[in-house]
């Protein structure tokens, strides 16, 4: 069974990615490439920006595939 949600954390928050919802619009990468780099594994690196900046970019995800808690 494939993983339905991937979790990426820093000391403040956890970003959740649900691949089944992702429409691959590229808004995450275009807006914050140091964190969201589809050519890297894992593709989300929370150490590359501050929590407030990451939160604002995640909020722009049009499909809801990215969220945070």
N, C-alpha and C positions, 0 to 999 in steps of 0.2 A: 504494500500500500504506500503510495507516495506521501511525502510530508505535505500537509496542507498549509502550514504556517511556519515561517522561519523567524527567529528572534535574534535581534542584534542590540546589544546593550552597551551603555556607558555607565558612569557612576550616578546619573540622574534619571534616565529614561530607558525604555526598551522600544525599539522600532520593530513593528511586526510587518512582514511581507507575506501576502497570500497570493502565490503565483497563479492560482486558478482565476483570480479576479483581474489580474494585470492585463492591461490593453497595450502595453509597450509604447505608450505615447512619448516617452523620453523626457517628460517634463522634469522628473527627478534628476536625471543626468544632466540635462541642459541647464538646470538651475543651480546644481551643487555637485559638479563632477568629482571633486575630491572625495566626497562621501559615497556617492552613487556611481560606481564605475562598473559597467556591465562586462568589461574585459578582465576584471579581477575576480578572484575567488578567495574569500567570500566577496560578493560584489558591493556590500555595504560595509564601510569602515567608519565607525562612530568616532574614532579618534581624530578624524580629519577636519572637524569643525566643532563649534560650540553647540550646546544643547538648544538654545533659543533659535539659532539659525537652522538647525536640523528640523526642529518642530515646525517652523514656518514653511520649509520646503515640503515636508510630509503632508501638511494641510493642503497643498496644491495638487495632490494626486487626484486626477479626475475619476479614476475607477474605484477608489477606496481600497486598492490593494495594499497601500502603505497606510499604517496607522501607528499610534504610539500609546504607551501607558506608563 
